[in-house]
């Protein structure tokens, strides 16, 4: 067992049991803990004391008849490598999460739980991003990591996965907030990614390790993504994207929300545009984010990707004007440039190699 955060087995079983009291949800479990100051005190309190704070007879009976052996499988899991549970009163509990309206009573962790104290930025977005969205995720995450920020996301397909991979690719830290218990990887195709995050970063969940996929847990985990982060960056999102739930929570918690704008014709830009209308900061570069996070901005000089790209000659610069920041088809580029297919192909290859454009299904986009 990696860590009990100073609790013996009996104390930890009682802490885990607080959320299992019948008729007591997460919010009331936290109120109970805050009132009695410890889990042991809850289970040692008299019926009168419990009644005075508003507990009903069914809840009191649940406390008196609690079966602590139900946590045997959790303790078995805690014997594994790099597993832990972080109580709300631990020095390793994320300080920003503690400031939110409904912080979890404890967090299960897999990996380096000390990363919970690192400054983090949440990076989220569509599960089916455009090539430009994926490219923006890679660029922004790598630059944010260079500034000393850990990248936090939800391990989902699309932008979430891209964000985790981008951080890992440049030896940065990433934290995945799971909507399931930590014995389950969801979505299943991210099993290898989850193993790499656990090995080099951290995966956390408020759910018991055995818990599988339950739909309602995913919106709830969004509050943790927003809560542990200094701010939230939305790369791409449709109007009804789940990412907007996370962004809304961040706004409600008075955290910075950043959104990358896109084409008015791109449905995956509409969610970002909506957030900007609601007060999110429009960002075109990492510097726009760092302006709101001055402590991070001063840590080191930003090395932007554009500084590493070779300068364009006049001919290449003119040709680049034929390519939009959204996907531009080969036919469109041919018509605009009025050049031969051979000439266009050669120029596109050179621009792609130099990092000025990206090749994707349907054409090319400027970076």
MOHU-V390569 format. One record per residue. N is the residue number from 0. RES is the residue in one small letter. SS is DSSP state (A for helix, B for strand, O for the rest). Layout:
n/res/ss
N/RES/SS
N/RES/SS
This chain:
n/res/ss
0/x/O
1/x/O
2/x/B
3/x/O
4/x/O
5/x/O
6/x/O
7/x/O
8/x/A
9/x/A
10/x/A
11/x/A
12/x/A
13/x/A
14/x/A
15/x/A
16/x/A
17/x/A
18/x/O
19/x/O
20/x/O
21/x/O
22/x/O
23/x/O
24/x/O
25/x/A
26/x/A
27/x/A
28/x/A
29/x/A
30/x/A
31/x/A
32/x/A
33/x/A
34/x/A
35/x/A
36/x/O
37/x/O
38/x/A
39/x/A
40/x/A
41/x/A
42/x/A
43/x/A
44/x/O
45/x/O
46/x/A
47/x/A
48/x/A
49/x/A
50/x/A
51/x/A
52/x/O
53/x/O
54/x/O
55/x/O
56/x/A
57/x/A
58/x/A
59/x/A
60/x/A
61/x/A
62/x/A
63/x/A
64/x/O
65/x/O
66/x/O
67/x/A
68/x/A
69/x/A
70/x/A
71/x/A
72/x/A
73/x/A
74/x/A
75/x/A
76/x/A
77/x/O
78/x/O
79/x/O
80/x/O
81/x/O
82/x/B
83/x/B
84/x/B
85/x/B
86/x/B
87/x/O
88/x/O
89/x/O
90/x/O
91/x/O
92/x/O
93/x/O
94/x/A
95/x/A
96/x/A
97/x/A
98/x/O
99/x/O
100/x/O
101/x/O
102/x/O
103/x/O
104/x/O
105/x/B
106/x/B
107/x/B
108/x/B
109/x/B
110/x/B
111/x/O
112/x/A
113/x/A
114/x/A
115/x/A
116/x/A
117/x/O
118/x/O
119/x/B
120/x/B
121/x/B
122/x/B
123/x/B
124/x/O
125/x/O
126/x/O
127/x/O
128/x/O
129/x/O
130/x/A
131/x/A
132/x/A
133/x/A
134/x/A
135/x/A
136/x/A
137/x/A
138/x/A
139/x/A
140/x/A
141/x/A
142/x/A
143/x/A
144/x/A
145/x/A
146/x/O
147/x/O
148/x/O
149/x/B
150/x/B
151/x/B
152/x/B
153/x/O
154/x/O
155/x/O
156/x/O
157/x/O
158/x/A
159/x/A
160/x/A
161/x/A
162/x/A
163/x/A
164/x/A
165/x/A
166/x/A
167/x/A
168/x/A
169/x/O
170/x/O
171/x/O
172/x/O
173/x/B
174/x/B
175/x/B
176/x/B
177/x/O
178/x/O
179/x/O
180/x/O
181/x/O
182/x/O
183/x/O
184/x/O
185/x/O
186/x/O
187/x/A
188/x/A
189/x/A
190/x/A
191/x/A
192/x/A
193/x/A
194/x/A
195/x/A
196/x/A
197/x/A
198/x/A
199/x/A
200/x/O
201/x/B
202/x/B
203/x/B
204/x/B
205/x/O
206/x/O
207/x/O
208/x/O
209/x/O
210/x/O
211/x/O
212/x/O
213/x/O
214/x/A
215/x/A
216/x/A
217/x/A
218/x/A
219/x/A
220/x/A
221/x/A
222/x/A
223/x/A
224/x/A
225/x/A
226/x/A
227/x/O
228/x/O
229/x/O
230/x/B
231/x/B
232/x/B
233/x/B
234/x/O
235/x/O
236/x/O
237/x/O
238/x/O
239/x/O
240/x/O
241/x/O
242/x/A
243/x/A
244/x/A
245/x/A
246/x/A
247/x/A
248/x/A
249/x/A
250/x/A
251/x/A
252/x/O
253/x/O
254/x/O
255/x/B
256/x/B
257/x/B
258/x/B
259/x/O
260/x/O
261/x/O
262/x/O
263/x/O
264/x/O
265/x/O
266/x/A
267/x/A
268/x/A
269/x/A
270/x/A
271/x/A
272/x/A
273/x/A
274/x/A
275/x/A
276/x/A
277/x/O
278/x/O
279/x/O
280/x/B
281/x/B
282/x/O
283/x/O
284/x/O
285/x/A
286/x/A
287/x/A
288/x/A
289/x/A
290/x/O
291/x/O
292/x/O
293/x/A
294/x/A
295/x/A
296/x/A
297/x/O
298/x/O
299/x/O
300/x/O
301/x/O
302/x/O
303/x/O
304/x/A
305/x/A
306/x/A
307/x/A
308/x/O
309/x/O
310/x/O
311/x/O
312/x/O
313/x/A
314/x/A
315/x/A
316/x/A
317/x/A
318/x/A
319/x/A
320/x/O
321/x/O
322/x/O
323/x/O
324/x/O
325/x/O
326/x/O
327/x/B
328/x/O
329/x/A
330/x/A
331/x/A
332/x/A
333/x/A
334/x/A
335/x/A
336/x/A
337/x/O
338/x/O
339/x/O
340/x/A
341/x/A
342/x/A
343/x/A
344/x/A
345/x/A
346/x/A
347/x/A
348/x/A
349/x/A
350/x/A
351/x/A
352/x/A
353/x/O
354/x/O
355/x/O
356/x/B
357/x/B
358/x/B
359/x/B
360/x/O
361/x/O
362/x/B
363/x/B
364/x/B
365/x/B
366/x/O
